Amino acid sequence: MSQTVFVLEDDTDILRLVQFHLEAAGFVVRPYMAMGQIVAEAEREPPALFLLDIMVPGGDGLDLCRRLRKNSALSTVPIIFLTARAAENDRVMGLELGADDYITKPFGSSELLARIRVALRHAADLSAPAPMVVEVGSLRMDFASREVTLEQKPVRLTKNEFDLLAVLIRHAGQVITNGQLLQEVWGDSAKAHATYVRVYMRSLRKKLEADPTRPRLLLTELGIGYRLKPD
């Protein structure tokens, strides 16, 4: 996969600024000021990363993120939002849809590049499949194919959902702190915080628990972190 970044941004000045800094850092930038053909062009030539604004002509960056995560050819490509929408509910929605990170404007070029590199490094680390399968009760994770089944039924997870569950299942029965989960899943991203873990844990419970409000598999250890409880 190339080091091409697809940038969706309708503000000409910001788009030029982002393109200048990314190209100076060695990336190839494909700029888009509207939704247009971004998905079709990405299917023909998958980028290394998507950098998306939310409010753009002809569509919504959140909807685009949703479409990308449902697209089998593009579902594992890292997505970072770069947007003026700074409310926590917007951040939570972006993460729940499968974004890897969420950056608010105004932003620093050094921070932007650092967080892009973290997302790319993390994606590269995950691209080498681990030839192993882990089963905990009726939950099964195949690390080579990145497939998850529960009671022999497939469960579709986003990249971060899979990575978060992978940490917990590898340490089934043990309490994993929020800090450990952040480090394992998001690496050294300075802006990653406990909200990320909470958002993705809620999403995992919706997919894996019979009653997400009363979890029996993914347990919260108050003030500490989370634990996957074996059957």
C-alpha positions in Angstrom: 0.0 0.0 0.0 1.3 3.4 -1.0 2.0 6.3 1.4 -0.8 8.2 -0.3 -3.1 10.2 1.8 -6.6 11.1 0.6 -7.5 14.5 2.1 -11.2 15.6 2.1 -11.3 19.4 3.0 -13.5 22.1 1.5 -11.5 25.1 2.8 -8.9 25.9 0.2 -6.5 27.5 2.6 -6.6 24.6 5.0 -6.3 22.1 2.2 -3.2 23.8 0.8 -1.7 24.0 4.3 -2.3 20.3 4.9 -1.0 19.3 1.5 2.1 21.4 1.9 3.1 19.8 5.2 2.2 16.3 4.2 4.2 16.5 0.9 7.1 18.1 2.8 7.1 15.0 5.0 7.2 12.7 2.0 3.6 11.8 1.6 1.7 11.8 -1.7 -1.5 13.8 -1.3 -4.8 13.3 -3.2 -6.9 16.4 -2.4 -10.7 16.5 -2.5 -12.9 19.4 -1.8 -16.2 17.4 -2.1 -17.3 13.8 -1.7 -17.3 13.2 -5.5 -15.5 10.1 -6.6 -13.4 9.6 -3.4 -14.7 6.1 -2.7 -14.5 4.9 -6.3 -10.9 6.3 -6.7 -9.9 4.7 -3.4 -11.2 1.3 -4.5 -9.0 1.6 -7.6 -5.9 2.7 -5.7 -6.3 2.3 -1.9 -4.6 5.1 0.1 -2.5 4.6 3.2 -4.8 6.8 5.1 -7.9 9.0 4.9 -7.9 12.5 6.4 -11.5 13.7 6.5 -13.3 16.9 7.3 -16.9 16.4 8.4 -18.8 19.3 6.9 -18.2 19.1 3.1 -20.2 19.8 0.0 -22.2 16.9 -1.4 -22.1 14.8 1.7 -21.0 14.3 5.3 -17.6 13.0 6.4 -19.2 10.9 9.1 -21.3 9.2 6.5 -18.2 8.7 4.4 -16.5 7.1 7.3 -19.4 4.7 7.8 -19.3 3.8 4.1 -15.5 3.1 4.2 -15.8 0.9 7.2 -18.5 -1.2 5.4 -16.4 -1.4 2.3 -14.4 -4.7 2.3 -11.7 -3.3 0.2 -11.1 -0.2 2.4 -12.3 -1.2 5.8 -8.9 -1.5 7.4 -7.4 1.8 6.0 -6.8 4.2 8.9 -9.2 7.2 9.1 -8.5 10.4 10.9 -11.0 13.2 11.2 -9.7 16.8 10.9 -12.6 19.1 11.7 -13.9 22.2 13.4 -16.5 20.2 15.2 -15.0 19.9 18.7 -17.9 18.8 20.9 -17.4 15.6 22.7 -20.5 14.0 21.1 -19.0 14.6 17.7 -15.8 13.0 18.8 -17.6 10.1 20.2 -19.7 9.6 17.1 -16.6 9.7 14.9 -14.9 7.1 17.0 -18.0 4.9 17.1 -18.1 4.9 13.3 -14.6 3.5 13.2 -12.2 6.4 13.0 -8.8 5.9 14.3 -8.3 9.4 15.6 -10.1 12.8 15.8 -8.2 16.1 15.5 -10.0 19.4 16.0 -9.1 22.7 14.3 -7.1 24.8 14.8 -4.3 22.2 14.7 -0.5 22.2 14.7 1.3 20.7 11.7 3.7 18.7 13.9 0.9 17.2 15.9 -1.0 16.3 12.7 2.0 14.6 11.2 2.8 12.7 14.4 -0.7 11.4 14.7 -0.8 10.4 11.1 2.5 8.5 11.6 1.1 6.7 14.7 -2.0 5.6 12.7 0.2 4.3 9.9 2.6 2.6 12.2 -0.2 0.9 14.0 -1.8 -0.2 10.7 1.6 -1.6 9.6 2.1 -3.5 12.8 -1.3 -5.2 12.3 -0.7 -6.1 8.7 1.5 -9.0 9.6 -0.9 -11.7 10.6 -0.3 -13.7 13.7 -0.9 -17.4 13.0 -3.0 -18.1 16.0 -6.6 -18.6 17.1 -7.8 -17.8 20.6 -11.0 -19.2 22.0 -12.6 -18.1 25.3 -15.9 -19.9 25.8 -18.0 -19.4 22.7 -15.9 -16.4 21.6 -13.3 -17.2 19.0 -10.7 -14.8 17.5 -8.6 -15.7 14.4 -5.7 -13.4 14.4 -4.5 -14.4 10.9 -7.8 -13.7 9.2 -8.9 -11.1 11.8 -12.2 -12.8 12.0 -14.4 -13.1 15.2 -17.2 -15.5 15.9 -19.5 -15.8 18.8 -21.4 -19.0 19.2 -20.2 -19.9 15.7 -21.8 -16.8 14.2 -19.5 -14.2 12.6 -19.2 -10.8 14.3 -18.1 -7.8 12.2 -15.7 -5.6 14.0 -13.9 -2.4 13.0 -10.1 -2.3 13.2 -10.0 -0.7 16.6 -12.8 -2.9 18.0 -10.8 -5.9 17.0 -7.6 -4.6 18.4 -9.2 -3.7 21.7 -10.9 -7.1 22.0 -7.6 -8.7 21.1 -5.8 -7.2 24.1 -8.6 -8.4 26.4 -8.9 -11.9 25.0 -5.1 -12.4 25.2 -5.3 -11.6 28.9 -8.7 -13.2 29.6 -9.5 -13.0 33.3 -7.0 -10.3 34.0 -7.8 -6.6 34.6 -6.3 -4.4 31.9 -6.0 -0.7 32.8 -7.3 2.1 30.6 -3.7 3.2 30.2 -2.6 -0.2 29.0 -5.5 -0.4 26.5 -4.7 3.1 25.1 -1.1 2.2 24.7 -1.8 -1.2 23.0 -4.5 0.1 20.6 -3.6 3.7 20.0 0.2 3.7 20.7 1.8 7.0 21.5 -1.0 9.3 20.2 -0.9 12.2 22.6 -4.6 13.0 22.2 -5.9 9.5 22.9 -7.7 9.4 26.2 -10.1 7.3 28.2 -13.0 8.4 26.0 -11.6 6.3 23.2 -11.7 3.1 25.3 -15.2 3.9 26.7 -16.6 4.5 23.2 -15.2 1.3 21.7 -16.1 -0.8 24.7 -19.7 0.3 24.4 -19.6 -0.6 20.8 -18.1 -4.1 21.5 -20.8 -4.8 24.1 -23.5 -4.0 21.6 -22.0 -6.7 19.3 -21.0 -9.3 21.9 -23.4 -9.0 24.9 -26.9 -10.3 25.0 -27.7 -7.3 27.2 -25.1 -4.5 26.7 -26.4 -2.7 29.8 -25.7 -5.8 31.9 -22.4 -7.2 30.5 -21.4 -10.7 31.4 -18.3 -11.0 29.1 -16.7 -7.5 29.0 -16.7 -6.3 32.6 -15.8 -2.8 33.9 -13.4 -2.6 36.9 -14.4 0.8 38.3 -11.5 3.2 38.4 -9.1 0.7 36.8 -10.1 -0.6 33.4 -11.7 -3.7 31.9 -11.6 -7.4 32.1 -12.8 -10.2 29.7 -14.5 -12.8 31.9 -14.1 -16.4 30.7 -17.3 -18.4 30.6 
